[in-house]
Amino acid sequence: MSYLDNIRKVTPYVPGEQPKVEGELIKLNTNEFPYPPSPKVVEAIESLEVETLRLYPNTTAAPLAKAIADRYGFDEDEVFVGVGSDDVLANCFLTFFSSDKPVLFPDITYSFYDVWTDIYRIPYETMPLDDDFKIKKEDYYRRNGGIVIANPNAPTGIAAPLDVIEDIVSHNPDSVVVIDEAYVDFGGESALPLVKKYKNLVVVQTFSKSRAFAGMRIGFAIANKELISCMNNVKFAINSYTMNSAAIAYGVAAVNDNEYFIETVGKVVATRERVKKTLEELGFVSLNSATNFLFVTHKDKPAKDIFEYLKTKNIYVRYFNKPRINNYLRITIGTDDQMDKMISVLKEYL
Ligand code: PMP
């Protein structure tokens, strides 16, 4: 026996590298947004009353929950706000997945899901995507203690049509289905309208990607108010003050500037389609992306070699050494200039 025997041991989630390099870095490895946050956020930062920091923040981030609710046509008590969608998803796992039955999610998906099932000791089973990396809805008709699906999926970038999501939700009235829509603004079809129809559906989104707020840490869940109230109870059992006052104020400014959001997301989507075409001309095969990244494989060159080579040129993309996807690269869409530099380095290499 040792004191170490009584300690909780987990295999942590491994985020993309935050490299420190000499010279220019082209960072396309963590799906960050390439443009700055809205100018309205800059105004909010400049007008922050420092005096407010003396006080504890609002426990439910009410002004931000209200702004999100208004944006998407819900009531404030149908919105839960957290410190990035990782915080919101972790809360979902802890709140909604509390049975002996396995939670279901795809074999290839966001690699945080099995970390949360591990730390919260939730049984789970992974359902293999088909050969085209698509979800097979029938896999989710079996007995389960909850379901979580990233849509669009990561790291594939593929979006499942809404009728597939609805089919899964409607087949599982006795468990909570969580749809992780971190990338939905870049081309997916949101399940938010289904929240009005299904009491067992929770939709999770983030400000980290399409609202250029990865560093601010804001995510949210929308569901019927009973489920949101359960999430708040779990949160209040751990830490009532997760959202700081500044993040709440800046988040309101970000969500209210819809014009800037539409314009900048549109730019990323246009860059994505242009780069996809160019990469295909260079011998890459790219999955159909509904996100701010491309998932690509090359017909001759191993993905790992390309990944290593790009790194020597201070260009960071993501490589996953995992079954089925270990010959793919996930490339975040940066600015046009960054993508052009990456393409010219790839041309040299190939
Ligand atoms: N879901 C998916 C599918 C993601 O790729 C990410 C980003 N790593 C997240 C959730 C979490 O993002 P954040 O905590 O920044 O909202």
Residues whose N, C-alpha, C, O or C-beta is under 5 A from the ligand:
A	BS01	PMP	V83 G84 S85 D86 Y110 A150 A154 D180 A182 T206 S208 I218 G219
